[in-house]
Amino acid sequence: MSTTTTTLSTLRELASLITTSIDTIESTYASRDVEFPSLAAHTFSPTDPAEKLRQDPVVSGAIQTIVAATAQLSAEVASPIVSGMQASQSYTKHFISACLNTALELNVVELLSEAGPGGMHAREIAAASKTDPGLIARVLRLLVTHHIFREVDTNVFANNRISAAFDKAKSPKELFEKPAERFDGSGSESLAALTEHMCTINFRSAAELTNTVIRTSPTDSSHSERILPFNKAFDTKLSFYAWLHQPENVLPFKRFALAMKGVSEMKPGDGILEGGFDWGSLPAGSQIVDVGSGNGQVSLHIARKYPELRIVNQDLASQIAGAEQYWRQNLPSHIDQDLVEFQGKFSPARCSYHPIIMIAHDFFTPQPVKDADIFLLRYITHNWQDDKVVQILQHLRHAAKPETRLVLIDDVVPGAARNTGSELDSANFNTRPVAPAPLLPNWGIAKAQTYYTDLIVRLVLQIMYLHLL
Ligand SMILES: C[S@@+](CC[C@H](N)C(=O)[O-])C[C@H]1O[C@@H](n2cnc3c(N)ncnc32)[C@H](O)[C@@H]1O
């Protein structure tokens, strides 16, 4: 078979994957008598039945295939020169981030939400946000070009389903009058908070990646290990967490807290009950210590299903402070029966790595619970260099009884090679679904978020203890 025939057959296979996936979506929506949501809709609600059906495993699998196949199809057909030029100019994608952040910080989504489907003229948006009408129109038009917002008439803009997802659910008047309080809310602003966080902290840190990876000599560890891109971008020697706790960073602190709530919601804690460790095998009265628990949203799911288990939540004071209220709202019976503890809440010590952070329990200090049945660590280890992870685990080991077990949950980043039988490939793919050929086995850009998150942790978070002292 000639190369042209092989390539064309790949194109047809990709096109066929797209067509089959559209058929799957069509039949699933038809069987439930629901319309697939339109991009042109000017509102978005995650509880809308049409949006909820998108999370059905059959539909979400078909969507994943379409996203992966369309990107791969474009890569197959475009000229390598055009693809190469686009890759080398991918910084232009940063304009999307910059424009989106501008629109969010200027509360354009809420202005357009109030205006309704007829939209609002750039002149009026500029008057409300005290900006330049010409510039606002250009910023919004770039976003429209990437399917965020719609231009319903020349210089008249309206929300579409994507822009509406960023709605902070507050009136523009309130948002403009009290800008510092834009993220004090019910939590429906968490996607806006996450996006603003990514478009500022991660965006600026990413720009410093090259400047922090090059070693000046084989023994020089200052660039690759000691200084994170975040430190360079924000001209600070503090860790990201310590920087957030500076008095002048109250807004980024609140925004990050809300953003993390949004991330937790994307990865619901009840997943902890599916597969893996059998929580039901623990005898009544067993004690689970959730180390770095946040507000305890994960252990809450365990306690809800197995109400006879005792829970100890441990975290920094800033996290643990709101945890009791969260449990009182969601599982008051566990508090009333004294089955849940929020460790050290009334005796905050000084954090060992920064004088400003008051801590309730620092996992770099000896573990106070000596009779735990389970130490649970979810999404903790990825934030730290290996030697720091060893320290965290050693404190748990020293406090453990012979029967204590460790449940450690974190993401594994898969490779992008189709299984060649090597140890790495089998570790990557044996336990997870592989995309059908000719798609990349890791679903390409349809699952690229894993790789973004992996790099973000290295850019911003992977905390070197030493320069925090
Ligand atoms: C990614 S969150 C994971 C939260 C929770 N385990 C979950 O799965 O949703 C990491 C947590 O580690 C906490 N943390 C960071 N440094 C800590 C320290 N030195 N001692 C205790 N907790 C810490 C953070 O406050 C945060 O709540």
The ligand as an SDF file (V2000), in Angstrom:
LIG
                    3D

 27 29  0  0  0  0  0  0  0  0999 V2000
   -4.4820   19.1490   46.9580 C   0  0  0  0  0  0  0  0  0  0  0  0
   -5.0860   19.4090   48.5720 S   0  0  0  0  0  0  0  0  0  0  0  0
   -5.8090   17.8160   48.9540 C   0  0  0  0  0  0  0  0  0  0  0  0
   -6.9540   17.9490   49.9400 C   0  0  0  0  0  0  0  0  0  0  0  0
   -7.7030   16.6260   50.2130 C   0  0  0  0  0  0  0  0  0  0  0  0
   -6.8360   15.5920   50.7030 N   0  0  0  0  0  0  0  0  0  0  0  0
   -8.4550   16.1380   48.9790 C   0  0  0  0  0  0  0  0  0  0  0  0
   -8.1180   15.1010   48.4360 O   0  0  0  0  0  0  0  0  0  0  0  0
   -9.3910   16.8510   48.5310 O   0  0  0  0  0  0  0  0  0  0  0  0
   -3.5590   19.4130   49.5310 C   0  0  0  0  0  0  0  0  0  0  0  0
   -3.7940   19.7480   50.9960 C   0  0  0  0  0  0  0  0  0  0  0  0
   -2.5430   19.6960   51.7110 O   0  0  0  0  0  0  0  0  0  0  0  0
   -2.5940   20.6930   52.7190 C   0  0  0  0  0  0  0  0  0  0  0  0
   -1.2510   21.0010   53.2570 N   0  0  0  0  0  0  0  0  0  0  0  0
   -0.2470   21.6850   52.6280 C   0  0  0  0  0  0  0  0  0  0  0  0
    0.8190   21.7710   53.4490 N   0  0  0  0  0  0  0  0  0  0  0  0
    0.4930   21.1280   54.6170 C   0  0  0  0  0  0  0  0  0  0  0  0
    1.2070   20.8570   55.8490 C   0  0  0  0  0  0  0  0  0  0  0  0
    2.4650   21.2710   56.0130 N   0  0  0  0  0  0  0  0  0  0  0  0
    0.5670   20.1690   56.8160 N   0  0  0  0  0  0  0  0  0  0  0  0
   -0.7180   19.7400   56.6290 C   0  0  0  0  0  0  0  0  0  0  0  0
   -1.4440   19.9560   55.5070 N   0  0  0  0  0  0  0  0  0  0  0  0
   -0.8340   20.6430   54.5020 C   0  0  0  0  0  0  0  0  0  0  0  0
   -3.2300   21.8650   51.9850 C   0  0  0  0  0  0  0  0  0  0  0  0
   -3.7070   22.8520   52.8860 O   0  0  0  0  0  0  0  0  0  0  0  0
   -4.3510   21.1610   51.2080 C   0  0  0  0  0  0  0  0  0  0  0  0
   -5.5490   21.0930   51.9250 O   0  0  0  0  0  0  0  0  0  0  0  0
  1  2  1  0
  2  3  1  0
  2 10  1  0
  3  4  1  0
  4  5  1  0
  5  6  1  0
  5  7  1  0
  7  8  2  0
  7  9  1  0
 10 11  1  0
 11 12  1  0
 11 26  1  0
 12 13  1  0
 13 14  1  0
 13 24  1  0
 14 15  1  0
 14 23  1  0
 15 16  2  0
 16 17  1  0
 17 18  1  0
 17 23  2  0
 18 19  1  0
 18 20  2  0
 20 21  1  0
 21 22  2  0
 22 23  1  0
 24 25  1  0
 24 26  1  0
 26 27  1  0
M  CHG  2   2   1   9  -1
M  END
$$$$
